[in-house]
Amino acid sequence: MEASEFKDFAKAMIDYAADYLENIRDRRVLPTVEPGYLRPLIPDGPPSTPEKWQDVLNDVERVIMPGVTHWHSPRFHAYFPTANSYPAIVADILSGAIACIGFTWIASPACTELEVVMLDWLGKMLDLPPEFLACSGGKGGGVIQGTASEATLVCLLGAKARTVAKMKKEKPDMSESDVISKLVAYCSVQSHSSVERAGLLGGVKMRSLQTNDKNEVEGSTLEEAIKKDIEAGLIPFYVVATLGTTSSCTFDRLDEMGPVCNKYDIWLHVDAAYAGSAFICPEFRYLMKGVERAESFNFNPHKWMLVNFDCSALWLKNPNWVVNAFNVDPVYLKHDHQGAAPDYRHWQIPLGRRFRALKIWFVLRLFGVENLQKHIRKQVSLAHHFESLVNTDSRFEITEKVVLGVVCFRLKGSNEINEALLKKINGRGLIHMVPSKIRDVYFLRFVICSKYTEEEDVNLSWNEIKASTDEVLSLNGSVTNGVNGIH
Amino acid sequence: MEASEFKDFAKAMIDYAADYLENIRDRRVLPTVEPGYLRPLIPDGPPSTPEKWQDVLNDVERVIMPGVTHWHSPRFHAYFPTANSYPAIVADILSGAIACIGFTWIASPACTELEVVMLDWLGKMLDLPPEFLACSGGKGGGVIQGTASEATLVCLLGAKARTVAKMKKEKPDMSESDVISKLVAYCSVQSHSSVERAGLLGGVKMRSLQTNDKNEVEGSTLEEAIKKDIEAGLIPFYVVATLGTTSSCTFDRLDEMGPVCNKYDIWLHVDAAYAGSAFICPEFRYLMKGVERAESFNFNPHKWMLVNFDCSALWLKNPNWVVNAFNVDPVYLKHDHQGAAPDYRHWQIPLGRRFRALKIWFVLRLFGVENLQKHIRKQVSLAHHFESLVNTDSRFEITEKVVLGVVCFRLKGSNEINEALLKKINGRGLIHMVPSKIRDVYFLRFVICSKYTEEEDVNLSWNEIKASTDEVLSLNGSVTNGVNGIH
């Protein structure tokens, strides 16, 4: 493909992309395809000779769009938001053209240096303690990870290395595998599945702590578990506190967990994947009270801060434990400036890395902090608007305090009737939600996801939920009368 | 940013990107900046209100480009190639607009299904055994990983899970941590640093096998090591064979290693990160002879097949070991079609994933297989052209057989004089190379990286090397006469 053809093709795709996003409301949010739908739509193998780009572009509507779940539709209320913005898309064009692999400083100094500074910018926007920021001149600093899962795992591995080193000093007769077999990490029973997975991947025990009636982990629960494990001869080494759980967007008692971790010399990692973006608004920072006692802090600008996936921001007070845990240094990756700037390959699991800091730079400059704050505040207020709509209908109950953009609610009654309701809603396909379950109580999560969402969209979604409810309750009533319910 | 402004900005960036790539020869391949260069060029923090996109675009030349190492310059001969093509950049625009997170099938069926079929297309292009392909109807199938490092780690963790399960059956009295402490994996002393790192991350012993005088691992070396370890009570479980090492692009004796692994029931993983792309040309497939005995095979279309980073293709004959090793299944990720199509989140370390199959689809259709083969063949022939130039100069020696696009060579003489030569070359900044070292012999790697490279570029690079050599040798000579050499 020649440059001139690229320009035509790319510009046609830009128009297509803008058209797709500006008219996304018109598409059914959930596709109706069945597994295996795509294979028959395209040939068995690649062509020998080039096709026309116009044919490829046309196939996007024919082959791809019928199978797309439209995450940026204002009718999409599932999972958590994922970011998408025009400045980020443009930044990625530049990243794709430069296409450097920034594994060391010399491999493209701009790639490393913009990342260092952007993580400082972001950290200042969140008002993170200075020990986390490179600009404070200490050891601390930030790095872009692919996902929060990787951040949790990277810090777990750093904590593991730190504790193994400590135990080697304290108990030189213990073998490394002996130490590892005794390591125990802690998270909330409500932590994201990736935390449990980090334990599996890292080959260490991960203990799920029970929460209080507000679904928060308390400091006393953590301390009790730690004491019990120490008594049993185990070695507590890593704690993950979640700010904004996936199930119900609740917040662990970071202010209580920090002192406990400090007391027992345990690495405290803060997973604020979704909620972290809200901390650019001062009024939400009370939710991260106590963050100064953590070793590492992570949130995903690629969730709620309009920076396209993948962009998960991780700060470490002392990156050396992570760097040393991963440090393998062949001749072909050595360079003259080692030590003067971070070689980010040591801060992550993959070796290669794209120029992702460009996305942050473009988004921050082209929105400005005030507009990003407006974005967060608007989405939170839309969630409260939905909450107030639910409260007008006595068939429903809100199951969790609404703090940010997530509303947890359910039909008063059995889990089964709520499962039936969700199935009905998703089956109709106008809006999309996913459920969750806490203490065996099944509920629906309504999340404000799209940056295009307006009050009338929320009203429409609510009307759709009410209509589905009417259908399910009338069906359920009639079936109950007949064959003992749909349960 | 409104849609109309996005279109203007994005189209200006498209023009900038094309202009950058078409004129990349005019830029100094290595930047001259020092660590810390970037911070003073931009403000201390983000702006409160939006800036103009024109200012952001202008800052690309002012702030970013002075610190970019131009990986796509025909003067760039370092590391391995990294892919960059116009069709892939356009596909990424679409991926950025759709911006779905394809962790489950329902989260965007097109994202999963195009990936399944594209991995079949790719596998057919390489003539992989059908057991690796989803279209063969067995268990096997492919997945896109971020990097080869992750593929190596994912398979190591799958192999670990498989062996732990096996040992639980065979020796139920052994504890899991006992098993894990006895696990041992094998790779070549020439394997990529990420293989050693996978061992560190996975918490298992990784043994580096010595190579023969052609730098290949032989089957007998592997078997000897396995036997010795079994005698010592250890449990061999995972072997990585490298096809195309980073140091010198040599190929382990896969045909000999496969039968050994099968005999001892050990998971054999093939890392063909760079070389794999060449297997789309039948004449290079002799290099993967014996692949049918492997459990998993990996190569990076993002290296040599014009699909932009990140796109590392991994095939597994039986993905269940990996899937089960990582499987954590919360309510909010369950869906009605589980089992009917892969939920790729179980095949990888992160949870989230972009719509990366689009890049493969666009590249394969808009180049066609024949042009991709031409691309590989041309780059190999340019490497041989460089080899022939080196052979005209008796000051140099070729240190490794040239098979693909990598030429290993050195000045006859000490390591120090070769180090001085490379420093001189990179210091002049017209071309860029990195060194390697095998058995304490330091040499230079000349890699054909850019798709823009033509014979005259190689000639220019060779002339630059000769000129640098003249300088270094004359300096060395004069200094040697004075103060006993620069050594």
Boltz contact constraints between the chains, C-beta under 6 A:
constraints:
  - contact:
      token1: [A, 1]
      token2: [B, 86]
      max_distance: 6.0
  - contact:
      token1: [A, 1]
      token2: [B, 87]
      max_distance: 6.0
  - contact:
      token1: [A, 1]
      token2: [B, 366]
      max_distance: 6.0
  - contact:
      token1: [A, 3]
      token2: [B, 18]
      max_distance: 6.0
  - contact:
      token1: [A, 3]
      token2: [B, 22]
      max_distance: 6.0
  - contact:
      token1: [A, 6]
      token2: [B, 18]
      max_distance: 6.0
  - contact:
      token1: [A, 6]
      token2: [B, 86]
      max_distance: 6.0
  - contact:
      token1: [A, 7]
      token2: [B, 14]
      max_distance: 6.0
  - contact:
      token1: [A, 7]
      token2: [B, 18]
      max_distance: 6.0
  - contact:
      token1: [A, 9]
      token2: [B, 90]
      max_distance: 6.0
  - contact:
      token1: [A, 10]
      token2: [B, 14]
      max_distance: 6.0
  - contact:
      token1: [A, 10]
      token2: [B, 90]
      max_distance: 6.0
  - contact:
      token1: [A, 11]
      token2: [B, 11]
      max_distance: 6.0
  - contact:
      token1: [A, 13]
      token2: [B, 90]
      max_distance: 6.0
  - contact:
      token1: [A, 13]
      token2: [B, 93]
      max_distance: 6.0
  - contact:
      token1: [A, 14]
      token2: [B, 7]
      max_distance: 6.0
  - contact:
      token1: [A, 14]
      token2: [B, 10]
      max_distance: 6.0
  - contact:
      token1: [A, 17]
      token2: [B, 93]
      max_distance: 6.0
  - contact:
      token1: [A, 17]
      token2: [B, 97]
      max_distance: 6.0
  - contact:
      token1: [A, 18]
      token2: [B, 3]
      max_distance: 6.0
  - contact:
      token1: [A, 18]
      token2: [B, 6]
      max_distance: 6.0
  - contact:
      token1: [A, 18]
      token2: [B, 7]
      max_distance: 6.0
  - contact:
      token1: [A, 20]
      token2: [B, 97]
      max_distance: 6.0
  - contact:
      token1: [A, 22]
      token2: [B, 3]
      max_distance: 6.0
  - contact:
      token1: [A, 31]
      token2: [B, 109]
      max_distance: 6.0
  - contact:
      token1: [A, 33]
      token2: [B, 109]
      max_distance: 6.0
  - contact:
      token1: [A, 35]
      token2: [B, 337]
      max_distance: 6.0
  - contact:
      token1: [A, 35]
      token2: [B, 340]
      max_distance: 6.0
  - contact:
      token1: [A, 35]
      token2: [B, 341]
      max_distance: 6.0
  - contact:
      token1: [A, 38]
      token2: [B, 113]
      max_distance: 6.0
  - contact:
      token1: [A, 39]
      token2: [B, 117]
      max_distance: 6.0
  - contact:
      token1: [A, 45]
      token2: [B, 121]
      max_distance: 6.0
  - contact:
      token1: [A, 45]
      token2: [B, 124]
      max_distance: 6.0
  - contact:
      token1: [A, 46]
      token2: [B, 121]
      max_distance: 6.0
  - contact:
      token1: [A, 46]
      token2: [B, 364]
      max_distance: 6.0
  - contact:
      token1: [A, 46]
      token2: [B, 369]
      max_distance: 6.0
  - contact:
      token1: [A, 47]
      token2: [B, 368]
      max_distance: 6.0
  - contact:
      token1: [A, 48]
      token2: [B, 368]
      max_distance: 6.0
  - contact:
      token1: [A, 48]
      token2: [B, 369]
      max_distance: 6.0
  - contact:
      token1: [A, 48]
      token2: [B, 370]
      max_distance: 6.0
  - contact:
      token1: [A, 49]
      token2: [B, 368]
      max_distance: 6.0
  - contact:
      token1: [A, 49]
      token2: [B, 370]
      max_distance: 6.0
  - contact:
      token1: [A, 50]
      token2: [B, 366]
      max_distance: 6.0
  - contact:
      token1: [A, 50]
      token2: [B, 367]
      max_distance: 6.0
  - contact:
      token1: [A, 50]
      token2: [B, 368]
      max_distance: 6.0
  - contact:
      token1: [A, 51]
      token2: [B, 365]
      max_distance: 6.0
  - contact:
      token1: [A, 56]
      token2: [B, 365]
      max_distance: 6.0
  - contact:
      token1: [A, 64]
      token2: [B, 110]
      max_distance: 6.0
  - contact:
      token1: [A, 67]
      token2: [B, 109]
      max_distance: 6.0
  - contact:
      token1: [A, 67]
      token2: [B, 110]
      max_distance: 6.0
  - contact:
      token1: [A, 68]
      token2: [B, 98]
      max_distance: 6.0
  - contact:
      token1: [A, 68]
      token2: [B, 108]
      max_distance: 6.0
  - contact:
      token1: [A, 68]
      token2: [B, 110]
      max_distance: 6.0
  - contact:
      token1: [A, 69]
      token2: [B, 107]
      max_distance: 6.0
  - contact:
      token1: [A, 69]
      token2: [B, 108]
      max_distance: 6.0
  - contact:
      token1: [A, 71]
      token2: [B, 100]
      max_distance: 6.0
  - contact:
      token1: [A, 82]
      token2: [B, 99]
      max_distance: 6.0
  - contact:
      token1: [A, 82]
      token2: [B, 101]
      max_distance: 6.0
  - contact:
      token1: [A, 84]
      token2: [B, 99]
      max_distance: 6.0
  - contact:
      token1: [A, 86]
      token2: [B, 1]
      max_distance: 6.0
  - contact:
      token1: [A, 86]
      token2: [B, 6]
      max_distance: 6.0
  - contact:
      token1: [A, 87]
      token2: [B, 1]
      max_distance: 6.0
  - contact:
      token1: [A, 89]
      token2: [B, 96]
      max_distance: 6.0
  - contact:
      token1: [A, 90]
      token2: [B, 9]
      max_distance: 6.0
  - contact:
      token1: [A, 90]
      token2: [B, 10]
      max_distance: 6.0
  - contact:
      token1: [A, 90]
      token2: [B, 13]
      max_distance: 6.0
  - contact:
      token1: [A, 92]
      token2: [B, 92]
      max_distance: 6.0
  - contact:
      token1: [A, 92]
      token2: [B, 96]
      max_distance: 6.0
  - contact:
      token1: [A, 93]
      token2: [B, 13]
      max_distance: 6.0
  - contact:
      token1: [A, 93]
      token2: [B, 17]
      max_distance: 6.0
  - contact:
      token1: [A, 96]
      token2: [B, 89]
      max_distance: 6.0
  - contact:
      token1: [A, 96]
      token2: [B, 92]
      max_distance: 6.0
  - contact:
      token1: [A, 96]
      token2: [B, 308]
      max_distance: 6.0
  - contact:
      token1: [A, 97]
      token2: [B, 17]
      max_distance: 6.0
  - contact:
      token1: [A, 97]
      token2: [B, 20]
      max_distance: 6.0
  - contact:
      token1: [A, 98]
      token2: [B, 68]
      max_distance: 6.0
  - contact:
      token1: [A, 99]
      token2: [B, 82]
      max_distance: 6.0
  - contact:
      token1: [A, 99]
      token2: [B, 84]
      max_distance: 6.0
  - contact:
      token1: [A, 99]
      token2: [B, 308]
      max_distance: 6.0
  - contact:
      token1: [A, 100]
      token2: [B, 71]
      max_distance: 6.0
  - contact:
      token1: [A, 101]
      token2: [B, 82]
      max_distance: 6.0
  - contact:
      token1: [A, 107]
      token2: [B, 69]
      max_distance: 6.0
  - contact:
      token1: [A, 108]
      token2: [B, 68]
      max_distance: 6.0
  - contact:
      token1: [A, 108]
      token2: [B, 69]
      max_distance: 6.0
  - contact:
      token1: [A, 109]
      token2: [B, 31]
      max_distance: 6.0
  - contact:
      token1: [A, 109]
      token2: [B, 33]
      max_distance: 6.0
  - contact:
      token1: [A, 109]
      token2: [B, 67]
      max_distance: 6.0
  - contact:
      token1: [A, 110]
      token2: [B, 64]
      max_distance: 6.0
  - contact:
      token1: [A, 110]
      token2: [B, 67]
      max_distance: 6.0
  - contact:
      token1: [A, 110]
      token2: [B, 68]
      max_distance: 6.0
  - contact:
      token1: [A, 113]
      token2: [B, 38]
      max_distance: 6.0
  - contact:
      token1: [A, 117]
      token2: [B, 39]
      max_distance: 6.0
  - contact:
      token1: [A, 121]
      token2: [B, 45]
      max_distance: 6.0
  - contact:
      token1: [A, 121]
      token2: [B, 46]
      max_distance: 6.0
  - contact:
      token1: [A, 124]
      token2: [B, 45]
      max_distance: 6.0
  - contact:
      token1: [A, 146]
      token2: [B, 350]
      max_distance: 6.0
  - contact:
      token1: [A, 147]
      token2: [B, 350]
      max_distance: 6.0
  - contact:
      token1: [A, 147]
      token2: [B, 351]
      max_distance: 6.0
  - contact:
      token1: [A, 147]
      token2: [B, 352]
      max_distance: 6.0
  - contact:
      token1: [A, 149]
      token2: [B, 350]
      max_distance: 6.0
  - contact:
      token1: [A, 149]
      token2: [B, 351]
      max_distance: 6.0
  - contact:
      token1: [A, 150]
      token2: [B, 350]
      max_distance: 6.0
  - contact:
      token1: [A, 177]
      token2: [B, 181]
      max_distance: 6.0
  - contact:
      token1: [A, 181]
      token2: [B, 177]
      max_distance: 6.0
  - contact:
      token1: [A, 193]
      token2: [B, 328]
      max_distance: 6.0
  - contact:
      token1: [A, 193]
      token2: [B, 330]
      max_distance: 6.0
  - contact:
      token1: [A, 194]
      token2: [B, 351]
      max_distance: 6.0
  - contact:
      token1: [A, 196]
      token2: [B, 328]
      max_distance: 6.0
  - contact:
      token1: [A, 197]
      token2: [B, 328]
      max_distance: 6.0
  - contact:
      token1: [A, 203]
      token2: [B, 203]
      max_distance: 6.0
  - contact:
      token1: [A, 308]
      token2: [B, 96]
      max_distance: 6.0
  - contact:
      token1: [A, 308]
      token2: [B, 99]
      max_distance: 6.0
  - contact:
      token1: [A, 309]
      token2: [B, 354]
      max_distance: 6.0
  - contact:
      token1: [A, 328]
      token2: [B, 193]
      max_distance: 6.0
  - contact:
      token1: [A, 328]
      token2: [B, 196]
      max_distance: 6.0
  - contact:
      token1: [A, 328]
      token2: [B, 197]
      max_distance: 6.0
  - contact:
      token1: [A, 330]
      token2: [B, 193]
      max_distance: 6.0
  - contact:
      token1: [A, 331]
      token2: [B, 435]
      max_distance: 6.0
  - contact:
      token1: [A, 331]
      token2: [B, 436]
      max_distance: 6.0
  - contact:
      token1: [A, 331]
      token2: [B, 437]
      max_distance: 6.0
  - contact:
      token1: [A, 332]
      token2: [B, 434]
      max_distance: 6.0
  - contact:
      token1: [A, 332]
      token2: [B, 436]
      max_distance: 6.0
  - contact:
      token1: [A, 337]
      token2: [B, 35]
      max_distance: 6.0
  - contact:
      token1: [A, 340]
      token2: [B, 35]
      max_distance: 6.0
  - contact:
      token1: [A, 341]
      token2: [B, 35]
      max_distance: 6.0
  - contact:
      token1: [A, 350]
      token2: [B, 146]
      max_distance: 6.0
  - contact:
      token1: [A, 350]
      token2: [B, 147]
      max_distance: 6.0
  - contact:
      token1: [A, 350]
      token2: [B, 149]
      max_distance: 6.0
  - contact:
      token1: [A, 350]
      token2: [B, 150]
      max_distance: 6.0
  - contact:
      token1: [A, 351]
      token2: [B, 147]
      max_distance: 6.0
  - contact:
      token1: [A, 351]
      token2: [B, 149]
      max_distance: 6.0
  - contact:
      token1: [A, 351]
      token2: [B, 194]
      max_distance: 6.0
  - contact:
      token1: [A, 352]
      token2: [B, 147]
      max_distance: 6.0
  - contact:
      token1: [A, 354]
      token2: [B, 309]
      max_distance: 6.0
  - contact:
      token1: [A, 364]
      token2: [B, 46]
      max_distance: 6.0
  - contact:
      token1: [A, 365]
      token2: [B, 51]
      max_distance: 6.0
  - contact:
      token1: [A, 365]
      token2: [B, 56]
      max_distance: 6.0
  - contact:
      token1: [A, 366]
      token2: [B, 1]
      max_distance: 6.0
  - contact:
      token1: [A, 366]
      token2: [B, 50]
      max_distance: 6.0
  - contact:
      token1: [A, 367]
      token2: [B, 50]
      max_distance: 6.0
  - contact:
      token1: [A, 368]
      token2: [B, 47]
      max_distance: 6.0
  - contact:
      token1: [A, 368]
      token2: [B, 48]
      max_distance: 6.0
  - contact:
      token1: [A, 368]
      token2: [B, 49]
      max_distance: 6.0
  - contact:
      token1: [A, 368]
      token2: [B, 50]
      max_distance: 6.0
  - contact:
      token1: [A, 369]
      token2: [B, 46]
      max_distance: 6.0
  - contact:
      token1: [A, 369]
      token2: [B, 48]
      max_distance: 6.0
  - contact:
      token1: [A, 370]
      token2: [B, 48]
      max_distance: 6.0
  - contact:
      token1: [A, 370]
      token2: [B, 49]
      max_distance: 6.0
  - contact:
      token1: [A, 434]
      token2: [B, 332]
      max_distance: 6.0
  - contact:
      token1: [A, 435]
      token2: [B, 331]
      max_distance: 6.0
  - contact:
      token1: [A, 436]
      token2: [B, 331]
      max_distance: 6.0
  - contact:
      token1: [A, 436]
      token2: [B, 332]
      max_distance: 6.0
  - contact:
      token1: [A, 437]
      token2: [B, 331]
      max_distance: 6.0
